Amino acid sequence: MDRYGVHVRRFATRFRGRNPAESNPKEVTISSRHLTADGFEEFREHARQDSQDHNNEPTLIEQPVGGIPPIVDTQTQLAHVANKLRSGTGPVAVDTERASGYRYGQRAFLIQLKRQDDSIWLLDPEALDSLCPVQEALEGVEWILHAAIQDLPSLRQAGLWPDRLFDTELAGRLLGYHKVSLSALLEHKLNITLAKEHSAADWSVRPLPEDMRNYAALDVELLHELREVIIQELEAAHKLEIAYEEFNSLLTRPHKPPRKDPWRRTSGIHEITDRRTLAIVKSLWTTREKLARSRDLPPGKLLNDRSLVAVAKAKPRTVPQLMKIPRMRRKAASRDARRWLQAIQDGIKIAQDPDKVPPMRASSQSPPAVKAWRDKEPLAARRLQTCRNRLARVAADQNMPLENLLLPETLREICWRPPEPITPESVERRLTDLGARPWQIEATSAVITVALLDPDPLEE
């Protein structure tokens, strides 16, 4: 096959539950001329007609049109990319690849970019001093992302941020699709499926193998075409303006401050029943976090949460005592045995100071867990139940999930602490203060007002 062609394979049994290895796939090679921007409609028609002959089975695309791109890892190369992006037209498709489970944090180890009618560019942010040339080149350009809420934090960390956004995954939710993964939307809207095999791979490895570069490039290969068909459907459903309100909210929402007491999210911490042991959990967690950051490793690779809690409860004083704990019989944990012992002693010392020992429960301004409302505040429980039931019907009429009609935390907050007095105007102001968008307020405020004023009895 020509390196600039696209290998397309149609599996007769791929989507009927049989083993693909047992099938007899039909292979078709489509040259790049069929998949240029000008000729994409020709390709789509070709795929559509071919699909009709094969029971509408999706077309499998195994490589990008222009072949598998190399990695951009020098400032000279980046300057060239920035010039190409600046001279391009239309939106830019963007994606990132992280190394969750292999490296500390959620920074991007690869950033994929593609402007309409242009090549795919794979940037290595770890090797580049600054991505400012790209940020400047894309000023005012709409960025197409899929599930932007996952990629925006790592893009911000890399020094990139869009002025305008189109999120294909969020658009799919607003249109009422139950399956909104990129592969599901491409199959449903374009009758195309992508060869995807490296979603949980270590994207920090260098040099990055060709098959992983291919995987990454495919993530942005068809985002432009997907955006086009989704925009048509949004317009037909009178939801395009709503969608852009949602996209803009992702860009303008306040940057969340660091979580208070993140150590309290340690799995298994509910087993701790005294403040002394809780202080040891905090000390072990803090030590683990410092070690993980310094070694650029996920904290769980050093000592997983369950092991951490087990160590805190056992309170060993010597290395042999520490290593007798079943969950500690791992090379990674034993390597830092003396550090864990020191952390235990530090925690015991903290527990002796009444001003420093952590309380069993963290203070919070947020409403309590919903399951406790019925006993703690039955009236609030009635408000929430009534609002949920009635808004669910509104969401069904809008053909979208309830959580997209109004965020669950927003609904909980207004039901727990409704405005005083409860009026249509005060409810609208409260929803605005909580971050609800204009379209959400218009769709929900009247229903919420009535539910807050006259909630139904609690269901058994």
N, C-alpha and C positions, 0 to 999 in steps of 0.2 A: 504494500500500500504506500502511496506517495505520502511523505511526512507532512504535507500540508493538507492532506485529505482527512476525512472523518470516517472512522470505522463504526458502522452501525450494525448492531446484531439484534435480530428479533427472535426471542425465545418463545417457542410455541406453548410451553407449559409453565413459564416463569411465574405467572400470576394465577395459576390454577392449582397450586398446592403440591405439585409433583416435583421431584428432584430435577433441577435443571441439567445435572450431569447426565441424566438419562434421556434428555430430549435431543431432538435433531434440529439445532438452530439453523435458521436461514441467515446467512451473512450477506450484507450488502455494503459496498464501499461507495460513499457519496463524496465526490470531490468538493473542495472548499468553495467552488463557484456556486454551489447550491446553497451555501450557508452564509454568503456575504449579506450585509445589511439590505442591499437592494434585492437580493434574491431569496430572502428568508421566507417570504410568502410562497415562493415557488417550492421551497423545501417542505413547508408546512402542508401545502396541498399534496405534494408527493407522499408525505408521511400519512396524511389523512386517507388518501386513496389506497395506499398500501395497507393501512390498518384495516380498512373495510374488507380487504381480501383476506385478512388474517384475524377475523373476529375482533377488530379494534384493539389489538395488542399494542402496547406502547413501543415506540422506537427507542432503542438503547443507543445512547451516544457515549462513546468510549474515550474520545479525545476532543479538545477544543479545535475550532476551525483552523487556527493558525499554527497548530502544533503545540507542543508542550514548552511553555516559556522558561527561560533561565531565571536565576535569582538576581535581583538588583541589590548589590551590597557595597557599592562605592558611591561617594558623593558625585563623581563625574557621571556615572551611570544615572544617578538620581536626577541630576540637572537635565539630562536628555529626556528622561521620563516626564519631568515637569513641563518641559517645552511641548512634548507631544500631547500631554493632557490639556495644556493651555490652549492649544490650537484645535482641540477636538470640539465636537458638537454634542448637544443633548446631555442627558444626565450621565452620571458615572456610577457604575455598579461597584460595590465595595463589600469586602468580607474580611474576616480575620481568622487566624488559626492560633489557638493557645496551647499550652502544654500542661493542662490540668492533670494532676496525678503524677507529674514528672518534675515540675518546677514550682518554686514558691510564687504565690500570687496568681493573678489572672492577666498578666501582660501579654501582648500579641507577639508571637514569634514569626508571623508571616502576615502581610497585608496584601490582598488581591484587589486590583483596580482594573476597570475596563470602561472606557468611554465608547459611545456609539461609533461604529465604523473604525475602531482602533484595535490595537493589540491588547492582550492581557498582560499586565505587569505584576510581578511578584516581588514585593519589597521585604527586605530583611531588616526590621527596625533595630535589632540587636547590633548589627554591623554598621549602621548609619549614625552619624553624629546628630543629625537633625532632619526631620521631615518637613521643615518649613517651606522648602520650594514647592512641595506637593500641595500643602495647605494654601499657599498663595495662588498656585495655578488653578485651584478649584474654587476660588472665591465666587460666591453667587450661584454655583452649580448645584443642582439637585442630586443628592446621593441616594442610590437605591440599595437598601439593605434588606436582608431577610432575618426577622427576629432582631431588630436593632437594639432592643434592650440588653441583649447579650453582648453585642459588639461595641456599643458606644463607650462603655467604661474603658475598654482596652484601647480604643482609638484615642480617647482623651488622654490616656496615659502616654501614648505615643506622640502626642502633640497634634492630633488631627481632630477636626470637628466640623460637621456640615452646617452650612447656612440654611439649607432646605433638605427635607427628607421625604422619602417614600419607602414605607415598610411593607413588603409583600406579605409577610406573615400576619401582621396586624390587620392589613386590608382583608385577608382571607377570613379572619375572625369576624370582622364587621359584616362580611357578606354571609356569615352563617355556616361556613364550612367546618365540619367536625375534624377533618384532618388538614392541618395547615403547615406541615413540614414542606420544605422546598421540593422534595421529590414528589410528595402527594399533589401539590399544586401544579407542578410541571406536567405530571401525568394527566391530571384532570383538565387543565386548561389548554395544554399544547400536545397532549398525547405523546409525551417524551419522558423517558427515564434516563438517569445518569448512572454511569459506572462509579459507585461510591464504596470504598473499602477501608478508609483510614480515619474514621471519625474520632477514634480514641487513641490515635497514634501520638508519639512523642515528637511534636513539631519543633522542638529545640535542637534536634540532631542536625549536624552539618558535616559533610554536604548533604543537602536534602535530596533523597532518591527521586528518580524520575517519576515513579508511580505516585509518590506523594505530591509532587508538583502538579501532576496531571489532575489528581483529585482536587487540589486547591483551585486550580484554574477553572474547573468545571462549575465551581460554586458561583462564579460570576458570568459564565458563558452566555446564559440565556435570561438573565435578570431583566434586561431591557425588553425583550419580547414578552416576558411574563407581566411586567408592569403595564405594557400596552393593553393587553387583553383584560387585565384586572381593572384598569381605569375605565374601559368601556362598560364593564359590568357595574362598577360603582356609579357611573353616570346613569345607567339604566335603572338602578335601584335608588337613585336620588341620595346617594351616600358619599359622593366625592368630597363635598365640602366638609362633611363630618369626618371623613378619613384624614383630610389635611389638618383639621383641628387636633386630631389625635396624634398625628405625626409631629406637629409643632410642639405639642405638650411634652413629648419625649426630649425635645431640645431645650425647652425653656424651664422645665421643672427645676426647683432648687437642688443644688448638689448636696447629696446626703452627707451629713457629718459622720465621722467614724462611729461605729456602734459602741454604746456605753457598755462596759463590762462584757466584751465578746467572749471571755472565758466561760461565762455562764451558759453558753450554747454547747458546751462539751457533752457529747452523747453519754448517757448514763449518770449524769450529775444528779438526777432525781433520787438516786440511791443514797446520796449523802444526807445524813440526818443531824449533823452537828457542825457548828461554825468552825471548830478547830480543823476538822477534816476538809471543810470547804476552803479554808485558808491554804491548805496544802495543795488542793486542786488548782487554785489560782496561781500558786508559786510554780508548780510543775508546768502548767499551761504557758506561763510567761517565759520560763526557761526554754521550753520547746519552741516557742515562737521565735525567740532570739537566735537559737541554733538553726532553725529552718531558714530564716532570712539570711543568715551569714553563709549558709551552704547552698542557698538557692534550691531548696528541696521542699516538697509538701510536708507540713508538720506531721501528718499521719505516717509518713515514711520513717520518721524517727521514733515515734511512740504514738500508737493509735489511741483514740479517746477511751476505749474500754480498758486498755492497759493503764492509762493514766489514772483512771478512777480506781482501778484495782490496787495500784501502788499507793495512792492516797489513803485508801482504807486500811491497807496492811501496815503502813508506816515503818518500813524496814530501816535498820540502822547500819547494816553492813552489806557489802556487795553480795556475799553468799545468800543472805536473807532476801535481798532484792531479786536475785536470779532464781529463787525457789518459787516466786510467784508465777503461776502457769503462763500468764499472758506475756511475761518478760523473756521467754525463751526464744528470742530472736536476735540475730547478729546485730541488726541496726540498733536495737534497744540496749543490748549489753555493751556496745561500744562506748556509750556515754553514761555508764552505770554510776560513776562517781558524781557526775553532774546532777543526775536525778536524786541521788542521796543528799547532795547539798541543797537542792531545791526543797526537799522534804524538811530539812532542818530550818531553812529560811521560812517555810510556811508555818512551822511550829512556833518559831520566834514571833512572827506576825500575829499569830493567834493569842499570844500572851499580852498584846497591847489592845486594850478595849477600843481605842480610837482607830485602829487599823484593821482589826478582824472584820471580815465582810459579813453583812447580815445574811440570813438564810434566804431572804427574798429581796430582790432588787426593787427599789422604788420606781414607779412608773406612772406617767400621766395617761397612758393608754387604757382603754377599757379592759377589764379582765377577760379571761377566756369565756367564750360564749356559753359553754356548757355550765358555767357557774351563775349565769344571769338569772335563771329560773328561781334559785334560792336567794341570791343576793339582792336582786332588783327585779321582781316579777313584772313590773310595769314596763321596764326597758325590754325585757324578754318578749312581752306582748307586742311592743312597737316593732321590734326587729322581725318577729315572725310575720306580722301583718304586712310590713314593707316588703319583705322577701317574696311572699306569696303574690302580692299584687304587682310588684315590679317584674316578677318572672313572666307574667302575662304580657306586660309591655315589651319585654325583651323578645318574647316569642313573636309578637306582632312585628317587631323590628327585624326579626330573623337574625338575631345575634345572641351570644352568651350573656347571661345576666352580669357577669363580672366586667364585660365591656360596656354595658349600659351604664353601670356605676361600680366603681371599685368597692370590693367588700369592706375594706377598712374605712372608707368614707361612709358607707351605710351604717356600719357598727358605731362609728363616732357620733353621728347625728341622732341615732336611736338611744345611745347611752346618755348623751348630753344634748338634748334638743334645745333650740333657742327659746328664749322667754321674752315676750309671749310667743306662742306658736302661731304664726300667720304666714300666708303665702310669701310675703316680702321677706320676713325673717328667715324662712327656710331657704329661699333663694340666696340670701346673703351668706348664710352658713355654708351652703354647698359651694359657693364661690370661694369662701375662705379655706375650705378643705381641698380646693384644687379641681373641682368638677368643671368640665368644659361647658361653654354656653349651650351646645346641643344637648348635653346630658341634663343640664338644669331644666331646659325646656321640656324634655321628655319625662322627667321624674318628679319635679318639685311639687306639682299638684297632688300626685299620688302619695308622696311622702307626707305632705301637709295633712291630708285627711287621715292617713294611718297614724300619725303622731297624735292627732286630736282624739281619735276614736278607734283605738286598737282592738282587734278581735280577742276573745278569750284564748288562753293558751291551749294548744292541742295536747291531748294526752299522748 
